[in-house]
Amino acid sequence: MNAVLKQNSMQQYELSGELSFQSVPDLSGQIATLLQQDTELVIRLDKVSRADSAGVAMLLEWLRLARQQGKSLQFVDIPEQMLAIVRVSGLDSILPLSRSTA
């Protein structure tokens, strides 16, 4: 299953599917387009069904791009599998993660 990034009804973006070495490259250009359109992005991750280290690396790259452009990027509802990789890698203090308020 490929990963899909789309806007939802709450003016946030939802990432769904599998984040792997195979699917991550297809998402690379999408974040650049979104950063040109918005100054603040919220990306929901609760529909990610599976992720490996490539998915976490992608989040870091997206954060780097956002910061370079002076934009705000927040990741909401990261799945436990990804959160475990983030914690083991010591990235939980770097990635802007939060729980959903909706």
Long-range contacts (C-beta under 8 A, 24 or more apart in sequence): 1-49, 2-26, 3-27, 3-48, 5-30, 5-31, 5-34, 5-43, 8-44, 10-102, 12-42, 12-43, 12-44, 12-76, 13-41, 13-42, 13-43, 13-44, 14-43, 14-44, 14-46, 14-47, 15-43, 15-44, 15-45, 15-47, 15-48, 16-47, 16-48, 16-49, 17-47, 17-48, 17-49, 18-48, 18-49, 18-50, 18-51, 19-48, 19-50, 19-51, 19-52, 19-54, 19-55, 19-58, 19-82, 20-50, 20-51, 20-52, 20-54, 20-55, 21-52, 21-54, 24-54, 24-55, 24-57, 24-58, 27-58, 28-58, 28-61, 31-62, 31-65, 31-66, 32-65, 35-65, 35-66, 35-69, 35-71, 35-73, 38-71, 39-70, 39-71, 39-72, 40-71, 40-72, 40-73, 40-74, 41-66, 41-71, 41-72, 41-73, 41-74, 42-74, 42-76, 43-73, 43-74, 43-75, 43-76, 44-76, 44-77, 44-100, 45-75, 45-76, 45-77, 45-78, 45-79, 45-82, 46-76, 46-77, 46-79, 46-100, 48-78, 48-79, 48-82, 50-81, 51-79, 51-81, 51-82, 51-85, 52-85, 53-85, 53-89, 55-82, 55-85, 56-82, 56-85, 56-86, 56-89, 56-91, 59-95, 60-91, 60-94, 60-95, 63-94, 63-95, 63-96, 74-98, 76-100
